[in-house]
Amino acid sequence: MSELVYGKEFISNRNPNPIPIIKNVHFGVVRQIVDERNDGSIRVYIDQVDDSIKSDDNLPICYPLMSRIIHAMPKVGEIVLIIMGISLENFKGQKRGNRYWIGPIIENYEDIKDNNKAGSARPRNQSFDPINVGSINNKNLEQDIYPIDNLNKDDIAIIGRDNTDITQSPNKITLRAGKHKKNNPREKNDKNPSYSVLEFIDDNNSYGLTVGDEIYLISHKGRTKFKKVLTSDDLNEIKQNNKNGLQLQSMLYGELTVEYLKILTQAFLTHTHSHPQKEPIKKEYVVALETKLNQIQDLLAKNIKIN
């Protein structure tokens, strides 16, 4: 009987004719994205295993070990973990059996957008050292840019390729975009990040929060109609108020609107005229109404649009 120990050969003494099992878990560099059938397949070069394979086109196909419910493809040049099947015909090369990948390994969270640069520049015969990754990805509690900087043990996070992430706490979900300054992943964006927070507090309290420079609330049943699925190009047209010549409407500040309506009502009910057809005598509420009319644009929340 043969047994496997990660990284070492192991021969069981319970079998009089044991078969040596060589290391079948490796780090490798992604050389090609195949994915012809949307199956997540890639080609990966493994140092000291694929030395005899000179062309990347001849590297064995590797299939994802992770569920395809989650779409997270590596880039060419990134590092992945490879689990190799066993073939008694040949322990190396294409006859070694199926290969399965897990990854990508993020070598530096601050460079997650260009994480593949290090792998692309790595010579074929240079091994990948995961210990170095652990030393690079230290927590940055001051910046708080990446979820790994402040996650609790019960939290789950998905980090995007550049400037987005989703964090799920036991009773809260936070979705962020623009967490760091544009093209500068080492500088936290404390000016205009866009984010949404949904939190359940108890059976009587929950809330939703959405923050951004501009917010668009578009209903399929609104007065201004748009196509059912909007693209980023459509959104740019909407922002310029040029979508089919139709215009979105600004929201109103509720309390300011109520204040205005109270003054309008009082001015209407209490105003007097010195003579028929003459302008009303400018008493308190009439003067206040004139002031409010000059400020009527202030009732509009111009950065929150509805249809």
ChimeraX attribute file (.defattr): number of C-alpha atoms within 10 A of each C-alpha:
attribute: neighborCount
match mode: 1-to-1
recipient: residues
	/A:1	12
	/A:2	15
	/A:3	14
	/A:4	15
	/A:5	12
	/A:6	12
	/A:7	12
	/A:8	12
	/A:9	15
	/A:10	17
	/A:11	18
	/A:12	15
	/A:13	11
	/A:14	9
	/A:15	10
	/A:16	8
	/A:17	11
	/A:18	14
	/A:19	15
	/A:20	15
	/A:21	20
	/A:22	18
	/A:23	16
	/A:24	20
	/A:25	16
	/A:26	17
	/A:27	22
	/A:28	25
	/A:29	28
	/A:30	25
	/A:31	21
	/A:32	19
	/A:33	17
	/A:34	16
	/A:35	14
	/A:36	9
	/A:37	7
	/A:38	8
	/A:39	11
	/A:40	21
	/A:41	21
	/A:42	25
	/A:43	24
	/A:44	29
	/A:45	25
	/A:46	23
	/A:47	17
	/A:48	13
	/A:49	15
	/A:50	21
	/A:51	13
	/A:52	10
	/A:53	14
	/A:54	9
	/A:55	10
	/A:56	14
	/A:57	12
	/A:58	12
	/A:59	20
	/A:60	21
	/A:61	19
	/A:62	22
	/A:63	20
	/A:64	18
	/A:65	14
	/A:66	14
	/A:67	9
	/A:68	12
	/A:69	6
	/A:70	7
	/A:71	9
	/A:72	16
	/A:73	16
	/A:74	23
	/A:75	21
	/A:76	19
	/A:77	23
	/A:78	24
	/A:79	29
	/A:80	24
	/A:81	18
	/A:82	24
	/A:83	19
	/A:84	19
	/A:85	14
	/A:86	17
	/A:87	13
	/A:88	10
	/A:89	9
	/A:90	11
	/A:91	18
	/A:92	18
	/A:93	17
	/A:94	17
	/A:95	14
	/A:96	18
	/A:97	17
	/A:98	15
	/A:99	23
	/A:100	21
	/A:101	28
	/A:102	19
	/A:103	17
	/A:104	19
	/A:105	17
	/A:106	20
	/A:107	24
	/A:108	18
	/A:109	21
	/A:110	19
	/A:111	17
	/A:112	17
	/A:113	15
	/A:114	16
	/A:115	23
	/A:116	23
	/A:117	16
	/A:118	15
	/A:119	21
	/A:120	17
	/A:121	9
	/A:122	15
	/A:123	11
	/A:124	16
	/A:125	12
	/A:126	11
	/A:127	14
	/A:128	19
	/A:129	10
	/A:130	13
	/A:131	8
	/A:132	11
	/A:133	15
	/A:134	12
	/A:135	11
	/A:136	12
	/A:137	15
	/A:138	12
	/A:139	15
	/A:140	13
	/A:141	11
	/A:142	8
	/A:143	13
	/A:144	15
	/A:145	24
	/A:146	23
	/A:147	17
	/A:148	20
	/A:149	15
	/A:150	13
	/A:151	14
	/A:152	11
	/A:153	7
	/A:154	8
	/A:155	16
	/A:156	15
	/A:157	17
	/A:158	13
	/A:159	16
	/A:160	14
	/A:161	14
	/A:162	19
	/A:163	21
	/A:164	18
	/A:165	20
	/A:166	18
	/A:167	19
	/A:168	18
	/A:169	15
	/A:170	11
	/A:171	12
	/A:172	16
	/A:173	18
	/A:174	18
	/A:175	17
	/A:176	18
	/A:177	18
	/A:178	21
	/A:179	23
	/A:180	24
	/A:181	16
	/A:182	12
	/A:183	10
	/A:184	12
	/A:185	20
	/A:186	14
	/A:187	15
	/A:188	18
	/A:189	18
	/A:190	10
	/A:191	11
	/A:192	14
	/A:193	17
	/A:194	18
	/A:195	18
	/A:196	15
	/A:197	17
	/A:198	16
	/A:199	17
	/A:200	14
	/A:201	11
	/A:202	8
	/A:203	6
	/A:204	6
	/A:205	8
	/A:206	12
	/A:207	10
	/A:208	12
	/A:209	10
	/A:210	12
	/A:211	13
	/A:212	15
	/A:213	10
	/A:214	11
	/A:215	14
	/A:216	17
	/A:217	11
	/A:218	15
	/A:219	13
	/A:220	12
	/A:221	9
	/A:222	11
	/A:223	13
	/A:224	16
	/A:225	15
	/A:226	18
	/A:227	8
	/A:228	8
	/A:229	7
	/A:230	10
	/A:231	10
	/A:232	8
	/A:233	9
	/A:234	15
	/A:235	13
	/A:236	12
	/A:237	13
	/A:238	20
	/A:239	15
	/A:240	11
	/A:241	14
	/A:242	13
	/A:243	17
	/A:244	11
	/A:245	7
	/A:246	14
	/A:247	16
	/A:248	21
	/A:249	18
	/A:250	16
	/A:251	16
	/A:252	16
	/A:253	13
	/A:254	12
	/A:255	10
	/A:256	14
	/A:257	14
	/A:258	12
	/A:259	12
	/A:260	18
	/A:261	14
	/A:262	14
	/A:263	19
	/A:264	18
	/A:265	13
	/A:266	15
	/A:267	21
	/A:268	14
	/A:269	10
	/A:270	11
	/A:271	15
	/A:272	16
	/A:273	11
	/A:274	9
	/A:275	9
	/A:276	8
	/A:277	7
	/A:278	9
	/A:279	11
	/A:280	15
	/A:281	13
	/A:282	15
	/A:283	12
	/A:284	13
	/A:285	19
	/A:286	20
	/A:287	14
	/A:288	16
	/A:289	21
	/A:290	15
	/A:291	11
	/A:292	18
	/A:293	13
	/A:294	9
	/A:295	11
	/A:296	13
	/A:297	11
	/A:298	14
	/A:299	18
	/A:300	17
	/A:301	14
	/A:302	15
	/A:303	13
	/A:304	17
	/A:305	20
	/A:306	16
	/A:307	19
